[in-house]
Amino acid sequence: MILTFGQYNTLVAAHRRVAHDQLTQQTEFTELMISYYLSGLLANGLITAIDDEADMHYKLTDTGIQCLIDYERQNPELIVARTLYLS
C-alpha cells in the first residue's frame, strides 16, 4: 500500500497503543483529519481499534508495522521519528 505523509504520521503516532486524544496531540492534526486518516487506516487493516471502557485506543497491526518500515526505507528524508516498531 502507498501511504500519504498524513497516514504515515498517524501510524508513527500510533506505533504503541495510543488513545484518540493522544493522536491529536502527537500529530497536531485537526479532529476531522484524524478521523479521516483513522478510517482509511482501519479499513486497510494497518491499525486496530481497542475499545476499553475509558477511551478508544489504536495500535498498529503487523501490516501497519511493515508499511512503516517500507515507507521509511523508500522515503528516508521524510521520516518523522525513528522508533523501534517491533518493541
mmCIF file of the C-alpha atoms, coordinates in Angstrom:
data_MODEL
# 
_entry.id   MODEL 
# 
loop_
_atom_site.group_PDB 
_atom_site.id 
_atom_site.type_symbol 
_atom_site.label_atom_id 
_atom_site.label_alt_id 
_atom_site.label_comp_id 
_atom_site.label_asym_id 
_atom_site.label_entity_id 
_atom_site.label_seq_id 
_atom_site.pdbx_PDB_ins_code 
_atom_site.Cartn_x 
_atom_site.Cartn_y 
_atom_site.Cartn_z 
_atom_site.occupancy 
_atom_site.B_iso_or_equiv 
_atom_site.pdbx_formal_charge 
_atom_site.auth_seq_id 
_atom_site.auth_comp_id 
_atom_site.auth_asym_id 
_atom_site.auth_atom_id 
_atom_site.pdbx_PDB_model_num 
ATOM 1  C CA . MET A 1 1  ? 0.000   0.000  0.000  1.00 0.00 ? 1  MET A CA 1 
ATOM 2  C CA . ILE A 1 2  ? 1.198   3.502  -0.779 1.00 0.00 ? 2  ILE A CA 1 
ATOM 3  C CA . LEU A 1 3  ? 0.946   5.797  2.242  1.00 0.00 ? 3  LEU A CA 1 
ATOM 4  C CA . THR A 1 4  ? 0.408   9.536  2.220  1.00 0.00 ? 4  THR A CA 1 
ATOM 5  C CA . PHE A 1 5  ? 2.509   11.609 4.595  1.00 0.00 ? 5  PHE A CA 1 
ATOM 6  C CA . GLY A 1 6  ? -0.578  12.160 6.776  1.00 0.00 ? 6  GLY A CA 1 
ATOM 7  C CA . GLN A 1 7  ? -1.228  8.423  7.023  1.00 0.00 ? 7  GLN A CA 1 
ATOM 8  C CA . TYR A 1 8  ? 2.436   7.827  7.799  1.00 0.00 ? 8  TYR A CA 1 
ATOM 9  C CA . ASN A 1 9  ? 2.426   10.491 10.514 1.00 0.00 ? 9  ASN A CA 1 
ATOM 10 C CA . THR A 1 10 ? -0.686  8.942  12.078 1.00 0.00 ? 10 THR A CA 1 
ATOM 11 C CA . LEU A 1 11 ? 0.882   5.472  12.015 1.00 0.00 ? 11 LEU A CA 1 
ATOM 12 C CA . VAL A 1 12 ? 4.048   6.773  13.678 1.00 0.00 ? 12 VAL A CA 1 
ATOM 13 C CA . ALA A 1 13 ? 1.954   8.383  16.416 1.00 0.00 ? 13 ALA A CA 1 
ATOM 14 C CA . ALA A 1 14 ? 0.075   5.103  16.930 1.00 0.00 ? 14 ALA A CA 1 
ATOM 15 C CA . HIS A 1 15 ? 3.134   2.848  16.946 1.00 0.00 ? 15 HIS A CA 1 
ATOM 16 C CA . ARG A 1 16 ? 2.259   1.902  20.506 1.00 0.00 ? 16 ARG A CA 1 
ATOM 17 C CA . ARG A 1 17 ? -1.233  1.655  21.913 1.00 0.00 ? 17 ARG A CA 1 
ATOM 18 C CA . VAL A 1 18 ? -2.467  5.247  21.882 1.00 0.00 ? 18 VAL A CA 1 
ATOM 19 C CA . ALA A 1 19 ? -5.713  6.999  22.803 1.00 0.00 ? 19 ALA A CA 1 
ATOM 20 C CA . HIS A 1 20 ? -7.598  9.117  20.286 1.00 0.00 ? 20 HIS A CA 1 
ATOM 21 C CA . ASP A 1 21 ? -6.788  12.402 22.068 1.00 0.00 ? 21 ASP A CA 1 
ATOM 22 C CA . GLN A 1 22 ? -3.100  11.460 22.159 1.00 0.00 ? 22 GLN A CA 1 
ATOM 23 C CA . LEU A 1 23 ? -3.142  11.093 18.371 1.00 0.00 ? 23 LEU A CA 1 
ATOM 24 C CA . THR A 1 24 ? -4.437  14.636 18.074 1.00 0.00 ? 24 THR A CA 1 
ATOM 25 C CA . GLN A 1 25 ? -1.657  15.932 20.328 1.00 0.00 ? 25 GLN A CA 1 
ATOM 26 C CA . GLN A 1 26 ? 1.137   13.946 18.692 1.00 0.00 ? 26 GLN A CA 1 
ATOM 27 C CA . THR A 1 27 ? 0.226   14.673 15.086 1.00 0.00 ? 27 THR A CA 1 
ATOM 28 C CA . GLU A 1 28 ? -1.132  18.207 15.593 1.00 0.00 ? 28 GLU A CA 1 
ATOM 29 C CA . PHE A 1 29 ? -3.840  17.327 13.056 1.00 0.00 ? 29 PHE A CA 1 
ATOM 30 C CA . THR A 1 30 ? -7.398  18.563 13.439 1.00 0.00 ? 30 THR A CA 1 
ATOM 31 C CA . GLU A 1 31 ? -10.061 16.210 14.731 1.00 0.00 ? 31 GLU A CA 1 
ATOM 32 C CA . LEU A 1 32 ? -11.505 15.934 11.221 1.00 0.00 ? 32 LEU A CA 1 
ATOM 33 C CA . MET A 1 33 ? -8.122  14.970 9.747  1.00 0.00 ? 33 MET A CA 1 
ATOM 34 C CA . ILE A 1 34 ? -7.504  12.368 12.468 1.00 0.00 ? 34 ILE A CA 1 
ATOM 35 C CA . SER A 1 35 ? -10.920 10.817 11.837 1.00 0.00 ? 35 SER A CA 1 
ATOM 36 C CA . TYR A 1 36 ? -10.262 10.743 8.084  1.00 0.00 ? 36 TYR A CA 1 
ATOM 37 C CA . TYR A 1 37 ? -6.856  9.091  8.430  1.00 0.00 ? 37 TYR A CA 1 
ATOM 38 C CA . LEU A 1 38 ? -8.077  6.618  11.060 1.00 0.00 ? 38 LEU A CA 1 
ATOM 39 C CA . SER A 1 39 ? -10.977 5.465  8.910  1.00 0.00 ? 39 SER A CA 1 
ATOM 40 C CA . GLY A 1 40 ? -8.657  4.715  5.988  1.00 0.00 ? 40 GLY A CA 1 
ATOM 41 C CA . LEU A 1 41 ? -6.030  3.018  8.146  1.00 0.00 ? 41 LEU A CA 1 
ATOM 42 C CA . LEU A 1 42 ? -8.673  0.893  9.872  1.00 0.00 ? 42 LEU A CA 1 
ATOM 43 C CA . ALA A 1 43 ? -10.285 -0.058 6.546  1.00 0.00 ? 43 ALA A CA 1 
ATOM 44 C CA . ASN A 1 44 ? -6.916  -1.167 5.156  1.00 0.00 ? 44 ASN A CA 1 
ATOM 45 C CA . GLY A 1 45 ? -6.011  -3.178 8.257  1.00 0.00 ? 45 GLY A CA 1 
ATOM 46 C CA . LEU A 1 46 ? -2.996  -1.070 9.203  1.00 0.00 ? 46 LEU A CA 1 
ATOM 47 C CA . ILE A 1 47 ? -4.281  -0.272 12.687 1.00 0.00 ? 47 ILE A CA 1 
ATOM 48 C CA . THR A 1 48 ? -6.757  -1.880 15.014 1.00 0.00 ? 48 THR A CA 1 
ATOM 49 C CA . ALA A 1 49 ? -9.184  -0.186 17.386 1.00 0.00 ? 49 ALA A CA 1 
ATOM 50 C CA . ILE A 1 50 ? -9.318  -1.305 21.002 1.00 0.00 ? 50 ILE A CA 1 
ATOM 51 C CA . ASP A 1 51 ? -12.461 -0.176 22.802 1.00 0.00 ? 51 ASP A CA 1 
ATOM 52 C CA . ASP A 1 52 ? -11.872 -0.188 26.531 1.00 0.00 ? 52 ASP A CA 1 
ATOM 53 C CA . GLU A 1 53 ? -14.268 1.355  28.997 1.00 0.00 ? 53 GLU A CA 1 
ATOM 54 C CA . ALA A 1 54 ? -12.386 4.634  29.365 1.00 0.00 ? 54 ALA A CA 1 
ATOM 55 C CA . ASP A 1 55 ? -11.440 5.530  25.793 1.00 0.00 ? 55 ASP A CA 1 
ATOM 56 C CA . MET A 1 56 ? -10.868 4.227  22.277 1.00 0.00 ? 56 MET A CA 1 
ATOM 57 C CA . HIS A 1 57 ? -7.265  3.211  21.651 1.00 0.00 ? 57 HIS A CA 1 
ATOM 58 C CA . TYR A 1 58 ? -5.453  2.338  18.433 1.00 0.00 ? 58 TYR A CA 1 
ATOM 59 C CA . LYS A 1 59 ? -2.455  0.172  17.744 1.00 0.00 ? 59 LYS A CA 1 
ATOM 60 C CA . LEU A 1 60 ? -0.545  -0.939 14.682 1.00 0.00 ? 60 LEU A CA 1 
ATOM 61 C CA . THR A 1 61 ? -1.143  -4.302 13.104 1.00 0.00 ? 61 THR A CA 1 
ATOM 62 C CA . ASP A 1 62 ? 1.726   -6.329 11.668 1.00 0.00 ? 62 ASP A CA 1 
ATOM 63 C CA . THR A 1 63 ? 0.744   -4.979 8.249  1.00 0.00 ? 63 THR A CA 1 
ATOM 64 C CA . GLY A 1 64 ? 0.892   -1.427 9.620  1.00 0.00 ? 64 GLY A CA 1 
ATOM 65 C CA . ILE A 1 65 ? 4.374   -2.021 11.006 1.00 0.00 ? 65 ILE A CA 1 
ATOM 66 C CA . GLN A 1 66 ? 5.530   -3.358 7.638  1.00 0.00 ? 66 GLN A CA 1 
ATOM 67 C CA . CYS A 1 67 ? 4.055   -0.320 5.856  1.00 0.00 ? 67 CYS A CA 1 
ATOM 68 C CA . LEU A 1 68 ? 6.008   1.991  8.179  1.00 0.00 ? 68 LEU A CA 1 
ATOM 69 C CA . ILE A 1 69 ? 9.223   0.110  7.546  1.00 0.00 ? 69 ILE A CA 1 
ATOM 70 C CA . ASP A 1 70 ? 8.656   0.177  3.771  1.00 0.00 ? 70 ASP A CA 1 
ATOM 71 C CA . TYR A 1 71 ? 7.733   3.890  3.791  1.00 0.00 ? 71 TYR A CA 1 
ATOM 72 C CA . GLU A 1 72 ? 10.858  4.832  5.753  1.00 0.00 ? 72 GLU A CA 1 
ATOM 73 C CA . ARG A 1 73 ? 13.053  2.720  3.504  1.00 0.00 ? 73 ARG A CA 1 
ATOM 74 C CA . GLN A 1 74 ? 11.659  4.444  0.391  1.00 0.00 ? 74 GLN A CA 1 
ATOM 75 C CA . ASN A 1 75 ? 11.442  7.978  1.875  1.00 0.00 ? 75 ASN A CA 1 
ATOM 76 C CA . PRO A 1 76 ? 14.312  8.469  4.346  1.00 0.00 ? 76 PRO A CA 1 
ATOM 77 C CA . GLU A 1 77 ? 14.122  12.262 4.014  1.00 0.00 ? 77 GLU A CA 1 
ATOM 78 C CA . LEU A 1 78 ? 10.503  12.280 5.281  1.00 0.00 ? 78 LEU A CA 1 
ATOM 79 C CA . ILE A 1 79 ? 10.994  10.236 8.451  1.00 0.00 ? 79 ILE A CA 1 
ATOM 80 C CA . VAL A 1 80 ? 9.124   11.879 11.340 1.00 0.00 ? 80 VAL A CA 1 
ATOM 81 C CA . ALA A 1 81 ? 10.685  9.978  14.237 1.00 0.00 ? 81 ALA A CA 1 
ATOM 82 C CA . ARG A 1 82 ? 12.865  6.925  14.114 1.00 0.00 ? 82 ARG A CA 1 
ATOM 83 C CA . THR A 1 83 ? 11.397  4.395  16.523 1.00 0.00 ? 83 THR A CA 1 
ATOM 84 C CA . LEU A 1 84 ? 11.539  0.679  17.009 1.00 0.00 ? 84 LEU A CA 1 
ATOM 85 C CA . TYR A 1 85 ? 8.216   -0.577 15.722 1.00 0.00 ? 85 TYR A CA 1 
ATOM 86 C CA . LEU A 1 86 ? 8.775   -4.118 16.797 1.00 0.00 ? 86 LEU A CA 1 
ATOM 87 C CA . SER A 1 87 ? 9.027   -3.383 20.531 1.00 0.00 ? 87 SER A CA 1 
# 
